[in-house]
């Protein structure tokens, strides 16, 4: 876990990803955090806390939704639920493609109106993120 997930009243971005990809995701969200972007992600939710409630509350409060796309999200029910919920709540949605991924048609349909798409090449994420 690179840093404690944001808790506070300022605007923040909700980061959604397959936990299988955390070794690729953590350096990126750590970088975004270091340059001043408040990031909430679901690592570190206390065991005693209702994690579904925590996810929904943070989706409701976030000012933007950032989803990391890899083939692993296709099988992640929760990433798909988070994407759908963020879109239903009219959150600005940003995607970062960590790997080329052919999304299922229903997910492509849901994500058709997303504001930004960016493919991040290994080792080049800082340069690529400037475009976001």
Secondary structure, DSSP 8 states (H G I E B T S, - for coil): --S----SSS--EEEE--GGGHHHHHHHHHHHHHTT--EE-STT--TTS-HHHHHHHHHHH-SEEEEEE-GGGGG-HHHHHHHHHHHHTT--EEEEESS-----HHHHHHTTT-SEEEE--TT-HHHHHTT-
